[in-house]
Amino acid sequence: MSGSPPLFRGCGTALVTPFRRDQTLDEEALRKLVRFQIDEGIDFLVPGGTTGESVTLSREEHLRLVAIVLEEARRPGQRRVPVLAGAGGNNTRAVIELARELEKLHVDGLLSVNPYYNKPTQEGLFQHYAAIAGAVGLPVVLYNVPGRTSGNVEPATIARLASISNIVGVKEASGNINQVGDVIANVPAHFAVLSGDDAMALPIIALGGQGLVSVASNQIPGVMAQMVRAALNGDFAAARKLHYHYLPLLEVNFIESNPIPVKAALAAMGMCQEVYRLPLVPLRETSRQKLQSVMQAVGLAQHSIH
């Protein structure tokens, strides 16, 4: 493998979308969350993805969300943080329309989840992503998450898509380490294979992956960025130490459907309100107690989760 280094590398945060009690976008909380990420040293930001409850956002809300993140990420006098905006779905035409609107906002790239429910063939997946990439001049990162979409973008399809100049990476959340290895072995060096699962970041980087798109970095951006950076630098002893200390948090974040637990944790940290849009609902009490216990164990919780 040869070529220039990947455009997106390190640890990026799959940002939650804060809402007010009246279900509107909480712009103040969003700005606070983004500034927290930047101050803690995160490498890039991913607004409007599935962790951000994107399927419940209107087009206007989605664009406003990303615009706010861009404003904060490009604030004069601070470190500039790339913004990889979510633009996915199972209606190719609608995804292209959103992608073009995001391009007008001058995002740094697009993260596009594989189509859910309609279960396209591998050829359908290739044509879907090729159409999106062909409609914009932006870098595109694929997002393969079979557990949420009932469809798997197979390694051969990813390798085929990697030949398209502006398809620059994949967020791999198949949970299949052999598949991830096959992908890494068959894509060019400029193509970034990113873990889509916090707990699998280290083995994926050990195989040659280039980083992580993280849920836990909503809560602990500095820690997750440090862990990924250590692994990418070959210091796996330091990376493992952080991994094992925070592993209970990485796991409890998925005790119920993402982003329910991480949003509850952020509310306890004073970062946002614990407000979701249906069909997501608040944590069950038993899950809430478990989350509280884990947060206290890793030194994160300062307040009770109500």
matplotlib code that plots the C-alpha trace (Angstrom):
import matplotlib.pyplot as plt

x = [0.0, 1.3, 0.2, -0.6, -1.7, -5.5, -7.5, -9.3, -7.1, -7.2, -10.2, -13.4, -16.6, -20.0, -21.7, -25.0, -27.7, -28.8, -32.5, -34.5, -37.5, -39.7, -37.9, -36.2, -32.5, -30.5, -28.0, -26.3, -25.7, -24.4, -21.9, -20.8, -20.3, -18.3, -16.0, -15.5, -14.4, -12.0, -10.5, -9.9, -8.0, -10.4, -9.1, -12.3, -16.1, -19.0, -22.3, -25.6, -24.8, -26.8, -25.6, -26.9, -30.5, -30.2, -33.2, -35.5, -34.0, -35.7, -33.5, -33.4, -32.4, -29.7, -28.2, -28.4, -26.8, -23.8, -23.5, -23.2, -20.5, -18.6, -18.8, -17.3, -14.7, -13.5, -13.6, -10.7, -7.7, -8.2, -7.1, -9.1, -10.9, -12.2, -15.9, -17.1, -20.9, -23.4, -25.3, -26.8, -30.0, -31.8, -33.1, -30.1, -31.7, -32.5, -29.0, -27.5, -29.7, -28.5, -24.9, -25.1, -26.5, -23.7, -21.1, -22.5, -21.7, -18.1, -17.8, -14.6, -16.2, -19.3, -20.0, -22.7, -24.3, -25.2, -28.9, -31.1, -34.3, -34.4, -31.3, -29.6, -27.3, -23.6, -24.0, -26.8, -24.5, -21.7, -24.1, -25.6, -22.2, -20.8, -23.8, -23.3, -19.6, -20.2, -22.7, -20.3, -16.6, -16.3, -14.4, -16.8, -16.4, -18.6, -20.2, -20.7, -22.9, -24.8, -26.2, -28.3, -28.9, -29.3, -26.9, -23.1, -20.8, -18.5, -14.7, -14.7, -17.3, -15.3, -12.1, -14.1, -15.4, -11.9, -11.0, -13.3, -11.1, -13.2, -14.3, -11.5, -12.4, -14.8, -16.1, -16.2, -18.7, -19.3, -17.9, -16.0, -12.3, -11.5, -13.6, -11.8, -8.5, -9.6, -10.6, -7.3, -5.3, -7.0, -7.4, -4.8, -2.8, -4.8, -8.0, -8.7, -10.2, -11.7, -13.2, -16.9, -16.8, -15.0, -14.1, -12.5, -10.4, -7.1, -7.3, -8.3, -5.4, -3.1, -4.2, -3.4, -6.5, -6.2, -8.4, -11.9, -15.2, -16.2, -19.4, -17.5, -15.5, -18.7, -18.0, -14.2, -12.8, -9.4, -9.0, -10.2, -8.0, -5.0, -5.7, -6.0, -3.0, -0.9, -2.0, -1.2, 2.2, 2.8, 2.6, 0.1, 1.0, -0.3, -3.2, -4.2, -4.0, -6.6, -8.7, -9.1, -9.7, -12.5, -13.8, -16.8, -17.9, -17.4, -19.6, -22.3, -22.8, -24.6, -26.6, -29.6, -29.8, -27.2, -27.4, -29.7, -27.0, -24.4, -27.0, -28.1, -24.4, -23.9, -26.9, -25.4, -22.3, -24.2, -23.5, -27.1, -30.6, -31.7, -34.2, -34.7, -37.0, -39.3, -39.0, -36.1, -37.1, -35.2, -33.2, -34.9, -34.1, -32.0, -29.9, -29.7, -28.3, -25.7, -24.6, -24.3, -22.2, -19.8, -19.4, -18.5, -16.1, -14.1, -14.2, -16.6, -19.8, -20.0, -23.8, -26.6, -28.4, -32.0]
y = [0.0, 3.5, 7.0, 10.0, 9.6, 9.4, 12.6, 11.5, 9.9, 9.7, 9.9, 11.6, 12.1, 10.9, 13.9, 13.5, 16.1, 18.1, 18.9, 21.2, 20.1, 21.3, 19.0, 21.9, 21.9, 23.1, 25.3, 26.5, 23.0, 22.0, 24.8, 23.8, 20.2, 21.1, 23.5, 20.7, 18.4, 20.9, 21.9, 18.2, 17.6, 15.6, 15.1, 15.5, 16.0, 14.0, 15.8, 14.7, 11.0, 8.1, 8.8, 12.3, 10.9, 12.1, 10.1, 12.3, 15.6, 17.7, 18.8, 22.3, 21.1, 18.9, 21.7, 24.1, 21.5, 21.1, 24.9, 25.4, 22.7, 24.3, 27.8, 26.4, 24.2, 27.1, 29.8, 32.3, 31.8, 28.2, 24.9, 24.0, 20.7, 18.9, 18.3, 15.0, 15.5, 12.7, 12.2, 8.8, 6.9, 4.4, 6.9, 7.6, 10.7, 12.2, 11.5, 13.2, 16.3, 16.5, 15.9, 18.8, 21.1, 20.1, 20.8, 24.3, 24.7, 23.7, 20.7, 18.7, 15.4, 13.2, 10.1, 8.0, 5.0, 2.0, 1.9, 0.3, -1.8, -2.1, -4.4, -3.7, -6.2, -5.6, -4.1, -1.8, -0.7, 0.1, 2.1, 3.9, 5.1, 5.8, 8.0, 10.0, 10.4, 11.4, 14.1, 16.1, 17.1, 16.2, 13.3, 10.5, 8.0, 4.9, 3.6, -0.1, -1.1, -4.3, -4.6, -1.5, -1.7, -5.4, -5.0, -5.6, -3.8, -6.7, -6.2, -6.7, -4.0, -1.6, -2.3, -1.5, 1.7, 2.7, 3.1, 6.1, 9.1, 10.9, 7.8, 8.1, 5.7, 3.5, 3.5, -0.2, -1.4, -4.9, -6.4, -8.9, -8.5, -10.9, -8.7, -5.6, -7.2, -8.1, -4.5, -3.1, -5.6, -4.6, -0.8, 1.9, 3.7, 6.9, 5.0, 5.3, 2.3, 3.6, 1.6, 2.3, 0.5, 2.0, -1.4, -2.6, 0.5, -1.0, -4.4, -2.5, -0.1, -3.0, -4.4, -1.2, 0.9, 4.7, 5.5, 5.6, 7.3, 7.2, 7.4, 7.5, 10.6, 12.6, 11.9, 11.6, 13.1, 13.7, 10.2, 8.6, 10.8, 10.0, 6.3, 6.3, 8.5, 6.1, 3.1, 4.9, 5.7, 2.1, 2.6, -0.2, -0.5, 3.0, 2.5, -0.8, 0.9, 3.5, 0.9, -1.4, 1.4, 2.8, -0.4, -0.6, 2.8, 1.8, -1.2, 0.4, 3.1, 0.3, -1.2, 0.2, 1.6, 4.2, 7.2, 6.7, 5.9, 8.4, 11.2, 10.3, 10.4, 13.8, 15.1, 14.0, 15.8, 19.0, 19.0, 18.7, 17.8, 14.2, 14.7, 12.2, 12.1, 9.2, 6.3, 6.7, 6.9, 7.5, 4.7, 2.1, 2.5, -0.7, 0.6, 4.0, 2.6, 0.6, 3.6, 5.7, 3.0, 2.7, 6.5, 6.7, 3.8, 5.5, 8.8, 10.5, 11.1, 14.3, 14.3, 11.7, 10.6, 11.7]
z = [0.0, -0.9, -1.2, 1.0, 4.6, 5.4, 5.6, 8.7, 11.4, 15.1, 17.3, 16.2, 18.2, 17.0, 18.6, 20.4, 19.5, 22.5, 22.7, 25.0, 27.0, 24.2, 21.8, 19.9, 19.1, 22.2, 20.4, 23.6, 24.9, 21.4, 21.4, 25.0, 24.0, 20.9, 22.8, 25.4, 22.6, 21.1, 24.4, 25.3, 22.0, 19.9, 16.3, 14.4, 14.9, 13.5, 13.8, 12.3, 12.5, 13.9, 17.4, 16.8, 16.3, 12.7, 11.5, 13.7, 12.5, 9.8, 6.9, 8.3, 11.8, 10.3, 8.5, 11.4, 13.7, 11.3, 10.8, 14.6, 14.8, 12.0, 13.6, 16.8, 15.1, 13.1, 15.7, 15.2, 17.4, 18.2, 16.8, 13.6, 13.9, 10.8, 10.6, 9.1, 8.7, 8.7, 5.4, 5.2, 4.7, 2.5, -0.1, -2.4, -4.0, -0.6, 0.7, -2.4, -1.8, 1.9, 0.8, -1.6, 1.1, 3.4, 0.7, 0.5, 4.2, 3.5, 5.7, 5.5, 4.6, 4.7, 6.8, 5.1, 6.9, 4.7, 3.7, 6.3, 5.9, 2.1, 2.1, -1.2, -2.8, -2.9, -6.4, -5.0, -2.1, -4.6, -6.9, -3.8, -2.6, -6.1, -6.8, -3.5, -4.2, -7.8, -6.7, -4.5, -4.5, -0.8, 0.8, 1.7, 4.5, 4.4, 7.6, 7.8, 10.8, 10.0, 13.5, 13.0, 9.3, 8.5, 5.7, 5.5, 3.1, 2.3, 2.0, -1.7, -2.1, 0.2, -1.8, -5.0, -3.6, -2.4, -6.1, -6.3, -5.7, -3.1, -1.1, 1.5, 4.3, 6.2, 9.7, 10.4, 13.0, 11.7, 14.9, 12.8, 13.3, 10.4, 8.0, 9.2, 8.6, 5.1, 4.4, 5.7, 3.6, 0.4, 0.4, -0.4, 2.3, 1.8, 2.7, 6.4, 8.2, 11.4, 14.2, 14.7, 18.1, 21.1, 22.5, 19.2, 18.5, 19.7, 17.8, 14.7, 15.0, 15.7, 12.3, 10.5, 11.2, 11.4, 14.4, 15.8, 15.5, 19.2, 21.3, 24.6, 23.5, 24.1, 27.8, 27.8, 24.6, 26.1, 27.3, 24.0, 21.9, 24.1, 23.9, 20.1, 19.7, 21.9, 19.8, 16.5, 17.9, 18.8, 22.6, 23.2, 26.9, 27.5, 25.2, 26.9, 30.4, 29.3, 27.5, 30.5, 33.0, 30.9, 29.3, 31.8, 30.5, 26.8, 27.5, 29.6, 26.9, 25.0, 27.9, 26.0, 22.4, 21.6, 22.3, 25.3, 27.9, 26.7, 26.6, 30.2, 31.2, 29.6, 31.4, 34.7, 33.7, 33.1, 29.4, 28.1, 29.1, 29.0, 26.2, 23.3, 20.3, 19.9, 19.4, 21.8, 25.5, 28.8, 30.4, 32.5, 36.2, 36.4, 33.5, 35.1, 38.3, 36.4, 34.4, 37.6, 39.2, 36.3, 36.0, 39.7, 39.3, 36.5, 38.3, 35.8, 37.7, 39.7, 40.0, 40.2, 37.1, 37.5]

ax = plt.figure().add_subplot(projection="3d")
ax.plot(x, y, z, "-o")
ax.set_aspect("equal")
plt.show()
